[in-house]
Amino acid sequence: MNTKQLIAAAATAAFALLGTAAAHAESYEGVHAVTSAASRGSVQAEAVAAARSGNVYSDSNAEGTVAFNSTLDRSTVREQAVAAAHNPLQSLDRRAFYRDQVPSAYSKPSVSFTRQAGL
């Protein structure tokens, strides 16, 4: 046998092996019946307990609940939030500017972000 015939025979054998392997790759066994020793009530009780336990994998889970006592009343906090929302310079980040410095034009109290064209 020459080289071409050996290569052809090897390729044929390889394809035959792939065909048999593909035929036995997977089989569908249908839907399996649920086999559980737990009752519906005990599963529901476990689900409720798991839902109320919180995220056991969070970083703050080991710390527990942290109490925070605020000295401000609700109206003061709301006034501060409204003032911050209406401040046009609130979202300025110094890292967005050259050499991490906000230009002096932005630090003026009355800044207009719209300019009119001069005629």
C-alpha positions in Angstrom: 0.0 0.0 0.0 1.2 3.4 -0.8 1.0 6.5 1.4 -2.2 7.8 -0.1 -4.1 4.6 0.6 -2.8 4.5 4.2 -4.0 8.1 4.8 -7.4 7.3 3.2 -7.8 4.1 5.3 -6.9 6.1 8.5 -9.3 8.8 7.7 -12.1 6.3 7.0 -11.4 4.6 10.3 -11.4 7.9 12.2 -14.8 8.9 10.6 -16.2 5.5 11.5 -15.1 6.0 15.1 -16.6 9.5 15.2 -19.9 8.1 13.9 -20.2 5.4 16.6 -19.2 7.9 19.3 -21.9 10.3 18.2 -24.5 7.6 18.2 -23.8 6.9 21.9 -23.3 10.5 23.0 -26.5 11.2 24.8 -29.9 9.8 25.2 -33.2 11.3 26.4 -34.7 9.4 29.3 -37.9 11.5 29.6 -39.2 13.4 32.6 -38.2 11.8 35.9 -40.7 11.5 38.8 -39.9 13.6 41.8 -38.7 11.5 44.7 -38.6 13.5 48.0 -39.1 12.4 51.5 -39.9 15.9 52.7 -43.5 17.0 53.0 -44.9 20.1 51.3 -45.3 21.9 54.6 -41.7 21.3 55.8 -40.4 22.5 52.4 -42.5 25.7 52.7 -41.2 26.3 56.2 -37.6 25.9 55.1 -38.3 28.3 52.2 -39.7 31.0 54.5 -36.8 30.6 56.9 -34.3 30.9 54.1 -36.0 34.0 52.7 -36.0 35.7 56.0 -32.4 34.9 56.8 -31.1 37.4 54.2 -28.0 37.0 52.1 -25.6 34.7 54.0 -22.8 35.4 51.6 -22.8 39.2 51.9 -19.9 41.1 53.5 -22.1 42.8 56.1 -23.9 39.6 57.2 -21.3 38.8 59.9 -21.6 42.3 61.3 -25.3 42.1 61.9 -27.6 45.1 61.9 -25.9 48.4 62.3 -28.0 51.0 64.2 -27.8 54.6 62.9 -29.3 57.5 64.8 -29.8 60.6 62.6 -29.8 64.0 64.2 -31.7 65.6 61.3 -35.4 65.7 60.8 -37.2 64.6 57.6 -37.8 68.2 56.3 -34.2 69.2 56.7 -33.0 66.2 54.7 -35.6 66.9 52.0 -34.5 70.5 51.7 -30.8 69.4 51.4 -31.8 66.9 48.7 -33.8 69.4 46.7 -30.9 72.0 46.9 -28.4 69.4 45.7 -30.7 68.3 42.9 -31.0 71.9 41.6 -27.3 72.6 41.9 -25.8 72.6 38.4 -22.3 71.9 39.8 -23.4 68.9 41.9 -22.2 66.2 39.4 -18.8 67.8 38.6 -16.0 65.4 39.3 -12.5 66.8 39.5 -11.1 63.6 37.9 -12.9 64.5 34.6 -10.7 67.6 34.1 -7.1 68.1 33.1 -4.7 67.5 36.0 -7.7 66.7 38.3 -8.5 70.4 38.8 -12.0 71.9 38.1 -11.6 75.1 36.1 -12.2 78.3 37.9 -15.1 79.1 35.6 -17.1 76.2 37.1 -16.5 77.3 40.7 -18.3 80.6 40.3 -21.6 80.8 42.0 -23.6 81.7 38.9 -22.7 79.5 36.1 -24.6 79.4 32.9 -24.1 76.2 30.8 -25.8 77.7 27.7 -24.2 80.4 25.6 -25.8 82.6 23.1 -24.1 83.4 19.8 -22.9 86.9 19.4 -24.3 88.6 16.3 
